Amino acid sequence: MVFSGSLRLGGLVGTVTIAAFASAATVTNSQVTPQSAVLLTLQTNPGFLAPSSIWVTTAAGSFTVHAARPVIAALTWAYVILNP
């Protein structure tokens, strides 16, 4: 991708938190499609009890961040939604 100037991502960026003792969190966003790619950047220190696997599933109007096991403390990620 090549661009010049500013990049506007209105509605395509935000944060999502998996609450303590949960293993998933869903974000509702009308711009998400089943073909969307969601990029995550961890915003909190997971400590030594971090889940071993994190993945994202997408559907029309939402995406869900999944952890392989419940998290001990709340974990927050910044996200960017990319659409083809």
C-alpha angles and dihedrals in degrees: 000000000000124000140152129208125025127339117222117201101172110175092000099090134058144109134282127195130201104210122231112281092013127109102204145031128194128211119201113213125154091215094064117101131179087259095052121119115218117202117202131198117188111238100183132056107255093197120206093313095067116145112258095226135033124178140168130227121194133205135166105297100001149044132207128212110212130196121204089234135007113288118240094217130020113278123201128199131188111226139200120195116214121193126196 
